[in-house]
Amino acid sequence: MGDLDGRIALVTGASRGLGEAAARALAAAGARVAVTDLSPPEDLAAQIGGLARAQDVTSEADWSATMDWLRAEAGGLDVLVNNAGLWLFKPITETTLDDWRRLHAVNVEGVFLGTRAAVPLLAERAHKWRGGTAIVNLSSVAGIEGSAGATCYNSTKGAVRLFTKGCAKELAPARIRVNSVHPGVIDTQMGRDLIDDFARAQGVGDNEVLANISAMHPLGHLGEPQNVADAVVFLASDRAGFTTGSELVVDGGMSA
């Protein structure tokens, strides 16, 4: 028996990285998992016995259609994982308005649109579970502390952090819990992109940057996708039934 037996979960941006890891972990915990991305993650869905759909999280119409699809194909929704996101490393003086708008459209508006669209389905099934239903928003340690060269990214992840807290208070009467997860640098493609960006900016090799970034985490190494996926499963489950509005930091001590 798994912690999420009988639950229906949706993970956005699930084609790779943290989204894929979260989808696999939710399925392993017993949930039926729907996965979305710009291209439908059909192979992943087949491997975990779930559902797949193409979705642009910045599209209001796509969110509405995804909720209709979940109701028809799965019978509703118990767990929403707002994972889809973009990374940007640029000095503020080189960040264009288009850069700013694109990053906020995916990282912030996508979370807003997903939350708003999912509330009716989550509320319908909240009575089924001791801990109600759940929204888990992927923020970042960059939503807690600033980083030179990543100010636009900081802005988006900080917005997700406080949006989560406001939603937690607003949706509590409907028994919908809302929490955020704040990873440090995780060994995913996005994490490697971050290392490449810092290496180019500093004019040094990737290995030197990797060593420096690893040392920024008191535990001495990058995180693994499973570390974050385990946090998502916990927040989605009844074990976190009295946890809402929290920020679960998974950063090896970086922000301590």
Order of alpha helices (4+ residues) and beta strands (2+ residues): beta-alpha-beta-alpha-beta-alpha-beta-alpha-alpha-beta-alpha-beta-alpha-alpha-alpha-beta
